[in-house]
Amino acid sequence: MLDYNALTKAVGELDEEKVLQMLKDFMAANPSAEEAQKAVAACQAGMTTVGDLFEQGEYFVGDLIFAGELLTNAIEVLKPVLGGESTSTIGTIVLGTVAGDLHDIGKNIFKSMAEAAGFKVYDLGIDQPAANFVAKVKEVKPDIVGMSGVLTLALEAMKDTVDALKEAGLRDSVKVIIGGNPVTKEACEQIGADAFTTNAAEGVKICQGWV
């Protein structure tokens, strides 16, 4: 059986070979969806370790990017059990990191998990001005708009984006979820979003509740 703590540790240490080997062995044992969710949670816990080490100056931006890719690969391995590529889409999400913020790890984790849950995700990328969100919402008419940001200044950009959606007459047709370190209940209310989360798995659950 998979040692979830060892998996968390391996992700935290960025030991890609070990992580992928553990997950392949895990998949060979025909795990349940619930067990696979636990494996994802263990990987996410490892990402928290990576984030902490980055803040302490032990890891650098390159390590963060590598960790994000590692997690994406890990979720790829687990996807067949997580509900995998179901042909029916349960909803669509336009996702992006807001203007002035270049962080994409949280966004990428959320994207991988949302896709695993059956959402179609249109990922705008990082440092996206409000106009780009508005243009994409007009184009694909999503159910949900997801905005990510790690810097405190991202909150201002999130508010600008919600205001832009209102001005374009699009705000009432979508649910808005914001995610990232600086988001709080107060910030969520000020920005005018429908929900906030600092945890990708929880964010996906909220989105599933909406569709």
C-alpha positions in Angstrom: 0.0 0.0 0.0 1.2 3.5 -0.7 3.0 5.3 2.2 1.3 8.7 1.9 3.8 10.3 4.2 6.8 9.0 2.2 5.1 10.4 -0.9 4.7 13.8 0.7 8.3 13.8 1.7 9.5 12.8 -1.8 7.5 15.6 -3.4 8.9 18.0 -0.8 12.4 16.9 -1.7 11.6 17.2 -5.4 12.6 13.6 -5.9 10.8 13.1 -9.2 12.1 9.6 -9.9 10.9 8.3 -6.5 7.5 10.1 -6.7 6.7 8.7 -10.1 7.9 5.2 -9.2 5.7 5.2 -6.0 2.7 6.3 -8.0 3.2 3.7 -10.7 3.5 1.0 -8.1 0.4 2.4 -6.5 -1.6 2.4 -9.8 -0.5 -1.2 -10.4 -2.4 -2.2 -7.3 -5.7 -0.9 -8.7 -6.4 1.8 -6.1 -9.9 3.2 -5.6 -10.7 6.8 -6.5 -10.7 7.6 -2.8 -7.2 6.3 -2.4 -6.1 8.2 -5.5 -7.5 11.4 -4.0 -5.5 10.7 -0.8 -2.4 10.4 -3.0 -3.2 13.7 -4.6 -3.6 15.2 -1.2 -0.2 13.8 -0.1 1.4 15.3 -3.2 -0.2 18.7 -2.4 1.1 18.4 1.2 4.5 18.0 -0.4 3.9 21.1 -2.4 3.2 23.0 0.8 6.7 21.9 2.0 8.2 23.2 -1.2 6.4 26.5 -0.7 7.6 26.8 2.9 11.2 26.0 1.8 10.9 28.6 -0.9 9.8 31.2 1.6 12.8 30.3 3.8 15.1 30.8 0.9 16.1 27.1 0.7 14.4 26.7 -2.7 14.3 29.1 -5.7 11.9 30.0 -8.4 13.3 27.2 -10.6 12.5 24.7 -7.9 8.9 26.0 -7.6 8.4 25.6 -11.4 9.9 22.1 -11.3 7.6 21.2 -8.3 4.6 22.4 -10.3 5.6 20.2 -13.3 6.2 17.3 -10.9 2.7 17.6 -9.5 1.2 17.9 -13.0 3.0 14.7 -13.9 1.9 13.0 -10.7 -1.7 13.9 -11.3 -1.4 12.6 -14.9 -0.4 9.2 -13.5 -3.3 9.2 -11.2 -5.9 10.6 -13.7 -7.3 7.2 -14.8 -8.5 6.5 -11.3 -9.5 10.1 -10.5 -12.3 9.9 -12.9 -9.9 10.5 -15.7 -10.8 11.7 -19.1 -14.6 11.4 -19.0 -16.0 12.4 -22.3 -18.8 14.5 -20.8 -17.7 17.9 -19.6 -19.4 18.9 -16.4 -18.7 22.6 -16.9 -16.2 25.2 -18.3 -13.8 27.4 -16.4 -11.8 30.4 -17.7 -8.7 30.5 -15.5 -5.7 32.8 -15.1 -3.3 34.5 -12.8 -4.2 38.2 -12.7 -2.2 41.2 -13.9 1.0 41.9 -12.1 1.4 38.4 -10.7 3.7 35.8 -12.3 2.9 32.8 -10.1 1.3 29.8 -11.7 1.8 26.8 -9.4 -1.5 27.1 -7.6 -3.3 27.8 -10.8 -1.7 24.8 -12.5 -2.6 22.5 -9.6 -6.1 23.7 -9.7 -6.3 23.3 -13.5 -5.0 19.7 -13.3 -7.5 18.8 -10.6 -10.4 20.6 -12.3 -9.7 18.7 -15.5 -9.5 15.5 -13.7 -12.9 16.3 -12.2 -14.3 16.7 -15.7 -14.1 20.5 -16.3 -12.9 22.0 -19.5 -10.4 24.6 -18.5 -9.3 27.5 -20.7 -6.0 28.6 -19.1 -5.1 32.2 -20.0 -1.7 32.0 -18.3 0.0 34.5 -15.9 -0.1 38.3 -15.6 -3.4 38.6 -17.4 -5.1 42.0 -17.5 -8.9 42.3 -16.9 -9.5 42.8 -20.7 -8.2 39.3 -21.5 -10.5 37.7 -19.0 -13.4 39.7 -20.4 -12.5 38.7 -24.0 -12.2 35.0 -23.2 -15.5 35.0 -21.2 -17.3 36.6 -24.2 -15.7 34.0 -26.5 -16.3 30.7 -24.6 -19.2 31.7 -22.3 -17.8 29.7 -19.3 -19.7 28.7 -16.2 -16.9 29.8 -13.9 -14.1 32.4 -13.9 -11.1 31.4 -11.7 -8.5 34.0 -10.7 -5.3 33.2 -9.0 -2.7 35.4 -7.3 0.0 35.0 -4.7 1.0 38.7 -4.2 -1.1 41.1 -2.2 -1.3 43.4 -5.2 -3.2 40.6 -7.0 -6.3 41.5 -4.9 -6.5 44.8 -6.6 -6.2 43.2 -10.0 -8.9 40.7 -9.1 -11.2 43.5 -8.2 -10.4 45.3 -11.5 -11.3 42.1 -13.3 -14.6 41.6 -11.6 -15.4 45.3 -12.2 -14.5 44.8 -15.9 -16.8 41.8 -16.1 -19.6 43.9 -14.6 -19.0 46.7 -17.1 -19.2 44.2 -20.0 -22.5 42.9 -18.6 -21.0 39.4 -18.1 -20.7 39.3 -14.3 -24.2 37.7 -13.7 -23.6 34.9 -16.2 -20.6 33.5 -14.4 -19.5 32.4 -10.9 -16.2 33.9 -9.8 -13.7 32.0 -7.6 -10.5 33.5 -6.4 -7.5 31.6 -5.0 -4.1 32.2 -3.6 -2.2 33.1 -0.5 -3.6 36.6 0.1 -7.3 35.8 -0.4 -9.6 36.0 2.7 -13.3 36.2 3.3 -13.0 40.0 3.5 -11.0 40.2 0.3 -13.5 38.0 -1.4 -16.3 40.4 -0.4 -14.4 43.5 -1.4 -13.5 42.0 -4.8 -17.0 40.9 -5.4 -16.2 37.2 -6.0 -18.6 34.3 -5.2 -16.0 32.2 -3.4 -12.4 32.0 -2.4 -10.0 29.2 -1.6 -6.4 28.7 -0.7 -6.6 25.0 -1.5 -6.9 23.6 -5.0 -8.9 20.5 -4.0 -11.4 22.6 -2.1 -11.6 25.0 -5.0 -12.6 22.2 -7.4 -15.2 21.0 -4.9 -16.8 24.5 -4.8 -16.9 24.6 -8.6 -18.5 21.1 -8.7 -21.1 22.4 -6.4 -21.9 25.2 -8.8 -22.4 23.0 -11.8 
